[in-house]
Every structure is written in C-alpha cells, then in structure tokens.
Amino acid sequence: MRKLITSGSPFEPQIGFSRAVRVGPFLAIAGTAPVAPGGGVAAPGDMYGQTKRCLEIIRQAVAEAGLPLTSVLRTRVMLTDISGWQEAARAHGEFFSEIRPACTFVEVSRFIDPGWLVEIEADCVADES
C-alpha cells in the first residue's frame, strides 16, 4: 500500500512529487523548505527560525503518515551557508535531542526560492514490534 502525503505546496502538482510517501513501514519525506503557513518564506534571513519551520512541516507529515516523531531514523540538512550550521543544529536538537537520528549537514549553492536558507529531508520506519 502506498500513501501519499501532501503539504499543499503549489510545487507538488507542478513538479509531480509528494511531501512524503509511505510504503509499508517506510516513510520518505522530500526536501522540506521553510514555507510560512500562509505561503511565502518563514523567518526571512533567520537560519534557526527557518530550520524550526522545516522541522514543524516534517513533524506534521510524520503524524499524517500515522507515525511518531521517534520513527525518524535519518535527517539531511541542506544549508546555503554552512557557517550557519550551529543555528540549524540548535533547532534540530530541539526536535531530536532524545531521538538522535543519523544526521548530515551539507552546503548547497541555492534553492528554488532565494529566500530559503535551509531544506531538510527525513527518512522514517515504523516500529514493527
């Protein structure tokens, strides 16, 4: 069974992707940008605020897939300026300090929207016990 989860992003139908896809116990969450609830960029110029917003969207996708946040096994944090990694890491730690998924921080040259400083991907697996 394949379950598609949407965040309502206008890019989803245009590009042909889902915010997240669950197949059996596995959930893959696409690159998640700091989109404000009403659209536009959340926390402009603020690495911490943007990272927190990305993680809020991810948390919502995980919940919509019927999984707890503890199912996250890996995150990939992509930054346009790696020197801001500590602010991104602070937000990441607020969500995952007890869960401690495998995590990678990388620098990228840019995103679709030039106001985005960060995008985050996540992989999850349901506890089968």
C-alpha positions in Angstrom: 0.0 0.0 0.0 1.3 3.4 -1.0 0.1 6.5 0.9 0.9 10.0 -0.5 1.0 12.9 2.0 0.7 16.5 0.8 1.6 19.8 2.5 -0.5 21.8 0.0 2.6 23.2 -1.7 1.9 24.6 -5.2 5.2 22.8 -6.3 3.8 19.3 -5.6 1.4 19.0 -8.6 3.7 21.2 -10.8 6.8 19.1 -10.2 4.9 15.8 -9.6 6.0 15.0 -6.1 4.6 14.4 -2.6 5.7 15.9 0.7 6.0 12.4 1.9 5.4 8.8 0.7 4.7 5.9 3.0 5.0 2.3 1.7 4.6 -0.3 4.4 6.7 0.7 7.4 8.8 3.1 5.4 8.3 6.9 5.1 10.4 9.2 2.9 10.0 12.9 3.4 11.0 15.1 0.5 13.2 18.2 0.8 11.2 20.4 3.1 11.6 24.2 2.8 10.7 26.9 5.3 7.3 27.8 3.8 5.2 30.0 6.1 1.7 28.7 6.9 0.0 31.3 4.6 2.7 30.9 1.9 5.9 32.8 1.4 9.2 32.4 3.3 9.0 31.8 7.1 11.5 33.6 9.2 13.3 35.5 6.4 17.1 35.6 6.9 16.9 33.6 10.1 18.6 30.1 9.9 17.3 29.0 13.3 13.7 30.1 12.5 13.7 28.6 9.0 15.1 25.3 10.3 12.5 25.1 13.0 9.7 25.8 10.4 11.1 22.9 8.2 11.0 20.6 11.1 7.4 21.6 12.0 6.4 20.7 8.5 8.2 17.4 8.7 6.7 16.6 12.1 3.2 17.2 10.6 4.0 14.9 7.6 5.2 12.2 10.0 2.0 12.5 12.0 -0.2 12.4 8.9 1.6 9.2 7.9 0.5 7.7 11.3 3.9 7.6 12.8 5.5 9.2 15.9 8.5 11.5 15.5 10.6 8.7 17.1 10.3 6.9 13.8 12.7 9.3 12.2 16.0 7.5 11.5 17.8 10.0 9.3 17.7 13.7 8.5 19.6 15.5 5.8 20.0 19.3 6.5 21.0 21.3 3.4 22.2 24.9 4.0 23.1 27.6 1.6 25.7 28.8 4.1 27.4 26.1 6.2 28.7 28.7 8.6 25.1 28.9 10.0 25.1 25.2 10.9 25.1 25.8 14.6 21.8 27.7 14.5 20.3 24.9 12.3 21.7 22.3 14.7 20.1 24.1 17.7 16.7 23.9 16.1 17.3 20.2 15.1 18.3 19.4 18.7 15.1 20.9 20.0 13.1 18.3 18.0 15.6 15.3 18.1 17.8 15.5 21.2 16.2 12.4 22.6 15.6 10.6 19.3 19.0 11.2 17.8 18.6 10.2 14.2 21.5 9.8 11.9 22.0 13.4 10.6 24.1 15.0 7.8 24.7 18.8 7.3 25.8 19.8 3.8 26.2 23.1 2.0 24.4 23.7 -1.3 24.6 26.5 -3.8 20.9 27.6 -3.7 17.3 26.5 -3.6 14.2 27.3 -5.8 13.4 30.3 -3.7 16.4 32.5 -3.0 15.0 33.4 0.5 15.3 29.8 1.7 18.4 29.2 3.7 17.7 25.5 4.6 15.8 22.5 3.3 15.5 19.2 5.2 14.8 15.6 4.2 13.9 12.8 6.6 13.5 9.0 6.4 11.4 7.1 8.9 10.5 3.5 9.6 7.6 2.3 11.7 8.4 0.2 14.8 7.1 -3.3 13.9 7.1 -4.6 17.4 
